[in-house]
C-alpha cells in the first residue's frame, strides 16, 4: 500500500494508477476488518496476498475445504473470463500455501454431467445457458459442518475477490456460537441498516450470499463509475504535467502537485465506496442473524 502513496512517477498510465488504487482501497478495508478479529501472529508475506490475509490464514481455528468449479466451454466463454479463472486457481494455491495446509483446494475442471450436478448441488450458478452447455465458475467452502458458496466469480470484481474469500474463510473457521452468543456482538450503524433495507427490500427472502451479491453489484457500478472519472481526471492532469516540462520549474511543480491532489481525492472516493460496502454487508449479516 505504501508503494502507491509514495508513487511520483510522472509517466505512469492512468490504468496502472487505477489498479493500484483499487488494490490499496480493498487492502485497507480488509486490514480494518481483520484488525477487529483480535491479536494475530505477525504476518508472513506471501506473494499475491495482502499481509492482513496472510496473518489471518496463519491463525485459522479450523480447517476449511474449498471446491473450485471451473467448468468453462471455450466455445462460449470469452478469453478474459478463462484467463480470470486461471488467476483464481493461482490465488487459491497461494491460500493453501499461506495457511500451512489448513485450507485445502479441490479442483473440478473437467466438464461432464457429474461435475455440473455437483456444482449445482453446491449452489454454484450456471451461466451461458443461452449459448450452449451450462458453464460454472465459483467456489464452495465447507468447515465444521457449515458451508458457503461464491456462486459466480466475475472478472469485473476481481479486486474484491481476496477480501470476500478471506471473510468467508474466517466465518466458517470460527467456533460456532450457541445460545446468547449467537447474536452479533455489536450492532451496525443505523444508517447502514437503513441502506440495506432500502437497497435490498426483500432481503428477508434471500440468503446472505444472494443479498450480499446484490449489494456488491450496486457497489461495483459505483466503483466502476468512479474509476472512469478518475481515469479522465488523471489523464488530464498527466497531460498538464507533460505540457509543463517546457515551462518553468514552478510550473512543473504546480502541475505535479495538482496530479497528486487528484490522486488523493479520487483515492478517498474509492475508499468511501469500499468502506460503505463493508458497512452494508456487516449490517446485512446482523439483520439475517436477528
N, C-alpha and C positions, 0 to 999 in steps of 0.2 A: 504494500500500500504506500509506503513512503517513497517508493520509486516514482510513482505518479506525482506526488506532491512536490518533489524536487525537480521534476522534469522542466527544462528550459530549452528544449530542442526546437528551434525556430522552424525547421523544415519538416517536422513530424506531421503526418497526414491527419486529417480530421477523423478518419475511421479508426486509426490507432488510438487516438485520444479517447474516442467514444468507448472503445472496448476496454481501455484501461480504467476509465471512469466506472463502467458497469461492474468490472471486477472489484474495484475499490469499494463501490457502494454496497454490493451484496456481501463482500467480505466483512465490511464494517458492521452491517446488520447481523450477520452470523456471529461475529465476535460479541456483540451486545447480548444476543440470545444465549450463547454458551456461557457467558460470564455469570448468568443467573443460575447456572446449574451447580454452583459451588466450587470449592477448590479442586484443581485438576493437576495432573502431572505436567511438568513443563513440556511444552510442545517439542516434538522432534519433527523437523521439516521433511516433508515428502513431496517430491515434485508433482505439481498438478493439484495439490490440496492446500487450502489455507491452513495457517497454524492452528486456528480455532478448531477446525475439523480434525486435524491430526491429534490434537490434545484430547478431544472428545473420544476418538476411537481407541486411544490408549486406556481409557477408563470405563469402557463398556461394562455394565454389570451383568450382562447375559449375552450369549452368542446370538447372532442374527443371521438367518439364511436369506439370500436374495436369489430369486429366479428371474433371469433376464430373458425376455422373449424378444427376439429379433427375427421375425418371420416376414421377410420382405420379398415381394415379387419384383425382380429387376425390370420387368416389362411395364409395371405401373407405378413404381416408386422412383421419384427423381433422385438424381445423383447426390444432391445436397443432403437429403434425408439418409441415404445409405452411408455417406461419409460421417454424418452425425452419429449413426448407430455404432460405427467403428470407434468414435471418440468416447461414447458411453461405455463401451466394452473396456476400453483402456482405463477410464475413470474407475470402473468397478474393480479392476485388477489392482489399482492403487489403493482403494479402500481395503481390500483383502490384505494387502501387504502392510498397510499402516496399522491395522487392527491386530496384527500378530496372530491371525487365524480366527479371531472372534467373529469376523464377517466372512461368510463363505458364499461363493457365487456358483450357481448352476446355470449354464447357458443352454437355451433352446433356440437353435438357429436353423434346424432342418425343417422345411415346410412340408407338413403332411397333415392328414386328418387328426391324428392323435395329438400332435402339437397344438393345432388350432383348438381342439376340445379342451386341452389343459389350460391354454391361455384364457379361454372364455370362463373356465371354472375359477380362475384366479382373478376374474373381473378386469382383464385386460381388454381394452376397447378395440374392436375390429374397425378397419378403415379401408378405403379404396374399393369398397364393395361394388361401386358403380363401374369399376374398371376391370373387374375380373375376380380372382380368388381373394378372400379376405386376407389382409395383412395385419400384423400386430407388432407394436414396438412399445414395450412397457416393462414395469418391474413389479414383482410380488414379493413382499417382505414378510417373514414369519419369525416369531420368537416367543417362547413361554406360552404357547397355545394361542397367541394373538397374531393377527395378520393385518397388513395394509397393502394397498396396491397403488401404483402410479400408473393409471390406466392407459395413458398415451403420452409418450415423450415427444416433445415438439422442438425442432431446431430453433424456432424463434425465441424460446425461453431457456436456451442452453445456459445462459449466465446464472440462472437461478437454480439449476439442477443440483449442484453441490449443496446449497442451502436446504432445499426441500428434502433431499435424500438423507442428509445428516440428521435433520429434525425427526424424520420418520424412524431412523435407526435408534435415536435416543429415546423416543416414545416407547418403542417396542422392547428395548432392553432394560428400561426402568422397572423396578419392582411394581407389581400390580397393587394398586391401592384398594383398601377394603373399608367398609363402614363409613365413618365420618370423614376419613381421609380421601374418599372418592372425589369430593368437591375440589375445585380449583382453589388453591391457597389464596390467591389474590384476584380480586375482581378487576377486569379491564376497565379502562375509562368509559364513562357513559357514552361519550361521543362515538367511540369505536363500536359499541354495541348498537347504537342507533344507526350507524352507517351500514353495518351488516344486515340489519333488519330491512333497511331501505334498498340496498343493492341486491340482496338475495331474499326477496319477500317470502318465498316458500322454502326457506332453509330447513324448517322442521321436517319436511318430507324427503330431504336429501341426506346422503351420507356426508360425513366430514370431508371426504375426498372430493365428492361432487361439488359441494358448496365451496370448498377451497379453490377448486378449479375455476369456478365462476368468478371468484374474486381475483384470481391470478390473471384470467383473461382480460378483465377490465383494467387491472394494473398494468398488464403488458401493453395495452393500447396507449395508456398514458405515458408509459416509459418510452414506447416507440415514437410517439409524437414529440416528446421532449428531446430525444436523441436527434431527431430530424432537425428540430430547431437549433439544437446545439451544433450540429454539423454546419448549418448555414452560417451561424454567428462566428464560429471558429474559422471557417474558410474565409470569411470576410476579414476577420482580424489578422489571419495569417497573410492575406494579400497586402494589408496595410503594413505589416512588418516587412514584407519583401519590398514594397514601394519605398519604405523609409530608409532602406540601405543606401540609397543615393542621396539621402539628406544628411542632416547634422546628427551628431551623437545624441543630442537631446531628443530629436525626433524619433530616433531608433529606440531609445529607452522608453519614450512615451508609448510607442506602438507595442513594444514588448509588454509593458505593464498593463496595457489595455487587454492584450491577449490573455495574460494571466488572470486578470479580473474576470473576464468572461468564463474562463475555465472554472474558476472558483464558484462563480454564481450558478453556472449550469450544473456543476457537481452537487451543489446544495439542493437544487431542484430534484435531481435524481435520488439523492439521499432521502428526501422527504417522501417521494413516491414509494421507495422501498420500505421505509420505516412505517408508512401508512399501511402498506400491505401486511407487514408483520403484525401490526396492531389489530388489523381486521381479522386475520387468521386466529390470533390469540383470543379475540372476542368470540369468534365463531366456536372455537373449541370449548370456551367457557359456557356458551349458550347450550351446546349439544350435551354437556355433562350435567346440566342443572336437573 
